[in-house]
Amino acid sequence: MLKEIQIVLWFLFVFVFAIFYKLSLQSGCIFSCMPIAKRFLTQEDVMSQSRSIIFVEITDRLEPPPLVSCSVESAARIYHDRPVVFFMTGLNNSTWLDSNSTYPAFSLLSAMKNVFIFPFQMETLFQETPLLPWYQKVNAAQQKHWVHIRSDASRLALIWKYGGIYMDTDVISIRPIPVANFLSAEASKVSSSGVFGFPHHHWFIWDCMKDFVQNYNGHIWGNQGPILMTRMLRALCNLTNFHNVEDQRCQNISFLHPQRFYPIPYPAWRQYYKVWKRSPDFNNSYALHLWNFMNKEHKTAVAGSNTLVENLYKTYCPTTYKELIQGTDGSGHMQQNKTE
């Protein structure tokens, strides 16, 4: 009898919690008004309002490196009233990693009240999208850039299905993005696909998925990512050069100036890992893309180096800095150079 009463009380608790959670979503105070027992929330519960900040780990690794941890932590701090969702391909539905995890980065991210970590199942995600037939037919072993292609497809499907803001895992957030429907420019007339935001079921993202399949070419790096975004935007509008730090509009889409996310362009990516005599203020930026794809030398933040990247960690992801940078033995130390 006692066991039956305990079971009834348990289900009653879950039911009441679900009601309060739904109310908190409607009132817009999901994370500031009540503690969230994250273990009980489904992916659909968390992402139902099209307000999520979305990251994806497309490989099978289970321990995020410091830059990934910093990206997620910085977003959680800047968007403290919005869910930050981190999808992990290496997880499965029977795996639960939380603040007691033996993985340090998982431990610190799981302890943040608005960070949610979910398993990532690509074929399930692609259901009812133009990407599913392509995914079922494509020969992954023959694709030179398969990791990047999977990532490009996944971000489109996630924003189509759930809405919100997608960010690459080498993007450090420094202030909120003030617009909803946007693409980010790498340069004049050139879009990136590393940061973009739309509500769920937006027509532009659907058209991007159709173009992904119709113009698929796995031999060209970026053809399904930034090149796709650029050709879709150019088909809609006559893009012009940016003047000053002014964003552009293409129908109902904001095309954000390169300074918003790429104040240091990719040829100069090493500047993030150098010591600056006077640190840039990045007053015109919402986030900083660190171009990790270019970082074949595996440069990283080093405690006490006074590099730009170390100072960014200290400011925007202090827990990552304390636990993963200061907490290491310094074996990642590399020679630093000074720049203006």
C-alpha positions in Angstrom: 0.0 0.0 0.0 2.8 2.4 0.9 4.5 1.7 -2.4 1.3 2.5 -4.3 0.9 5.8 -2.5 4.5 6.7 -3.3 4.0 5.9 -7.0 0.8 8.1 -7.1 2.6 11.0 -5.3 5.5 10.7 -7.8 3.2 11.0 -10.8 1.3 13.8 -9.1 4.6 15.6 -8.7 5.6 15.2 -12.3 2.1 16.4 -13.4 2.1 19.5 -11.2 5.7 20.3 -12.3 4.7 20.1 -16.0 1.8 22.5 -15.4 4.0 25.0 -13.7 6.6 24.7 -16.4 4.0 25.4 -19.1 2.9 28.4 -17.2 6.4 29.7 -16.8 6.9 29.4 -20.6 3.8 31.5 -21.2 4.8 34.1 -18.6 8.3 34.5 -20.1 10.1 33.8 -16.9 11.1 30.3 -17.5 14.5 30.5 -15.9 14.3 33.5 -13.6 11.1 32.6 -11.8 11.6 29.0 -10.8 14.3 26.3 -10.6 14.1 23.8 -13.4 14.4 20.0 -12.8 16.0 19.5 -16.2 15.8 15.7 -16.1 12.0 15.8 -16.5 11.9 18.2 -19.5 11.7 16.8 -23.0 13.3 18.4 -26.0 9.9 19.6 -27.2 9.1 21.2 -23.8 12.3 23.2 -23.8 12.2 24.3 -27.4 8.5 24.9 -27.9 8.7 28.7 -27.9 11.2 29.2 -30.8 13.5 31.0 -28.4 16.4 28.5 -28.0 20.0 29.2 -28.7 21.2 26.0 -30.4 24.6 24.3 -30.6 25.4 21.0 -32.2 28.3 18.6 -31.6 28.2 16.6 -34.8 31.0 14.2 -33.9 30.8 11.4 -31.4 33.0 13.0 -28.7 31.4 13.3 -25.3 33.8 15.8 -23.7 33.5 19.3 -25.2 36.9 21.1 -25.5 37.3 24.5 -23.7 36.2 26.6 -26.7 33.0 24.6 -27.1 32.3 24.9 -23.4 33.0 28.7 -23.6 30.7 29.1 -26.5 27.8 27.4 -24.7 28.5 29.1 -21.3 28.8 32.6 -22.8 25.4 32.1 -24.6 23.9 30.8 -21.3 25.1 34.0 -19.6 24.1 36.5 -22.3 20.7 34.8 -22.9 20.0 34.0 -19.3 16.2 34.0 -19.9 16.3 31.7 -22.8 17.1 28.0 -23.1 20.5 27.1 -24.5 20.3 23.7 -26.1 23.4 21.6 -26.8 22.8 18.6 -29.1 25.4 15.8 -28.8 25.6 13.0 -31.4 27.6 10.8 -29.0 24.8 10.7 -26.5 21.9 8.3 -26.7 18.5 8.2 -24.9 19.8 5.9 -22.1 22.7 8.3 -21.3 22.3 11.0 -18.8 25.2 13.3 -18.1 24.8 15.9 -15.4 26.7 18.0 -12.8 28.1 14.7 -11.4 29.6 13.7 -14.7 33.2 12.7 -14.9 33.5 14.9 -17.9 34.5 18.4 -16.5 32.9 20.4 -19.3 29.7 18.4 -19.0 29.7 18.9 -15.3 30.0 22.7 -15.5 27.5 23.1 -18.3 24.9 20.9 -16.8 25.1 22.9 -13.6 23.8 26.0 -15.5 20.1 26.4 -15.1 19.3 27.3 -18.7 21.6 24.8 -20.5 20.0 21.6 -21.8 22.0 18.8 -23.3 20.1 16.3 -25.5 21.0 13.3 -27.7 21.1 14.1 -31.4 19.5 11.8 -33.9 19.8 13.0 -37.4 17.4 10.8 -39.2 14.7 11.6 -36.7 15.4 15.3 -37.1 15.1 15.1 -40.9 11.6 13.5 -40.9 9.1 15.6 -42.9 11.8 17.8 -44.5 13.4 17.7 -48.0 16.6 16.4 -46.4 15.3 13.0 -45.5 15.4 11.4 -49.0 18.9 12.8 -49.6 20.2 11.5 -46.2 18.8 8.0 -46.9 20.5 7.9 -50.3 23.8 9.7 -49.8 27.0 7.5 -49.5 28.7 9.1 -46.5 32.0 7.2 -47.1 32.4 9.0 -50.5 31.8 12.5 -49.1 35.1 14.4 -48.6 33.6 16.9 -46.2 31.0 14.7 -44.5 31.3 16.1 -41.0 30.7 19.6 -42.3 27.9 18.5 -44.6 26.1 16.8 -41.8 26.5 19.9 -39.7 25.2 22.1 -42.4 22.1 19.9 -42.9 21.4 19.6 -39.2 21.4 23.3 -38.5 18.9 24.0 -41.2 16.6 21.2 -40.0 16.9 22.3 -36.3 15.9 25.9 -37.1 13.1 24.8 -39.4 11.7 22.5 -36.8 12.2 24.5 -33.6 13.2 28.1 -34.5 15.6 30.2 -32.5 19.3 31.1 -33.1 21.9 28.6 -34.3 25.5 29.2 -33.4 28.7 27.3 -34.2 30.6 25.9 -31.2 33.4 28.4 -31.7 31.3 31.5 -31.3 31.6 33.4 -28.0 28.6 35.5 -27.2 29.2 39.0 -25.8 25.8 40.8 -26.0 22.3 39.8 -27.1 21.4 39.8 -30.8 18.5 42.3 -31.1 16.9 40.9 -34.2 15.0 37.6 -34.9 15.2 36.9 -38.6 18.8 37.3 -39.6 21.8 36.0 -41.5 25.3 37.1 -40.7 27.7 38.5 -43.3 31.3 37.5 -43.5 32.0 40.2 -46.0 30.0 42.4 -48.3 27.6 40.3 -50.4 28.8 37.1 -48.7 26.8 35.3 -46.0 28.0 32.9 -43.4 26.1 30.0 -41.9 27.8 30.0 -38.5 25.2 32.2 -36.8 21.6 32.7 -38.0 18.2 33.0 -36.5 14.6 32.4 -37.7 11.3 31.4 -36.1 10.2 27.8 -36.7 8.8 26.8 -40.1 10.1 30.0 -41.8 9.9 29.8 -45.6 13.5 30.8 -46.1 14.9 27.9 -44.2 12.5 25.5 -46.1 13.8 26.9 -49.4 17.4 26.5 -48.1 16.7 22.8 -47.4 15.3 22.3 -50.9 18.3 24.0 -52.4 20.6 21.9 -50.3 19.2 18.8 -52.0 18.8 20.2 -55.5 22.3 21.7 -55.7 24.1 19.2 -53.6 27.8 18.9 -54.3 29.8 17.2 -51.5 33.1 17.8 -53.2 33.0 21.6 -52.6 33.6 22.7 -49.0 30.9 25.1 -47.9 28.6 24.4 -50.9 25.9 23.3 -48.4 26.7 26.0 -45.9 27.9 29.6 -46.5 27.8 29.2 -50.3 24.2 28.0 -50.0 23.1 30.9 -47.7 24.8 33.4 -50.1 23.2 32.1 -53.3 19.8 32.0 -51.6 20.1 35.6 -50.3 21.4 36.8 -53.7 18.4 35.2 -55.4 16.1 37.3 -53.2 17.8 40.7 -53.2 20.4 42.8 -55.0 23.1 42.8 -52.3 25.3 45.9 -52.0 28.5 46.7 -50.2 28.2 47.5 -46.6 28.8 51.2 -45.6 29.9 52.1 -42.1 28.5 49.6 -39.6 25.0 49.4 -41.0 23.0 46.2 -41.4 21.0 45.5 -44.6 17.5 44.2 -45.1 16.4 41.6 -47.7 12.6 41.3 -47.6 12.0 40.4 -43.9 15.5 39.2 -43.3 18.2 41.2 -41.6 21.7 40.8 -43.2 24.0 41.7 -40.4 27.3 43.6 -40.9 30.5 41.6 -40.7 31.4 43.5 -37.6 28.5 41.8 -35.7 30.2 38.4 -35.6 33.4 38.6 -37.7 35.3 41.7 -36.6 38.5 39.7 -37.0 38.2 38.1 -40.5 39.4 34.5 -41.1 42.8 35.4 -42.7 43.7 37.1 -39.4 42.2 34.4 -37.0 45.6 34.0 -35.2 45.0 37.5 -33.7 42.7 35.9 -31.2 45.7 34.0 -29.8 48.1 36.9 -29.6 48.8 39.5 -26.9 47.3 42.9 -27.7 48.8 46.1 -26.3 45.3 47.5 -26.2 42.4 45.1 -26.3 39.7 45.8 -28.9 36.3 46.7 -27.4 34.1 44.9 -30.0 31.4 47.5 -29.4 29.8 46.8 -32.7 29.7 43.0 -32.2 27.1 40.6 -30.8 29.4 37.6 -30.7 32.9 36.6 -31.9 33.6 33.7 -34.3 37.0 32.3 -33.6 37.4 30.4 -36.9 38.3 27.1 -35.2 38.2 25.4 -38.6 41.3 27.4 -39.5 43.1 26.4 -36.3 45.1 23.5 -37.5 47.8 24.3 -35.0 45.4 23.6 -32.1 46.0 26.9 -30.4 44.0 27.4 -27.2 43.6 29.7 -24.3 46.5 29.5 -21.8 46.2 30.8 -18.2 48.5 33.8 -17.6 49.3 34.3 -21.3 47.3 37.6 -21.5 46.2 36.8 -25.0 43.0 38.1 -26.4 41.3 34.7 -26.2 42.3 34.3 -22.6 40.8 37.6 -21.7 37.6 36.7 -23.6 37.3 33.5 -21.6 37.8 35.5 -18.3 35.1 37.9 -19.2 32.4 35.8 -21.0 32.9 32.2 -19.8 34.6 32.6 -16.4 33.5 29.1 -15.2 35.1 27.5 -18.2 38.2 29.6 -17.7 38.4 28.6 -14.0 37.7 24.9 -14.4 39.2 24.0 -17.8 41.9 26.6 -18.4 43.2 27.5 -14.9 42.5 23.9 -13.8 44.9 22.4 -16.4 48.6 21.9 -15.9 49.5 24.4 -18.6 50.6 21.7 -21.1 48.9 23.6 -23.9 51.2 26.5 -23.6 52.4 28.1 -26.8 54.6 31.0 -27.6 52.8 34.3 -27.8 53.4 37.2 -30.1 52.4 40.8 -29.5 50.3 42.9 -31.8 48.7 46.3 -31.8 
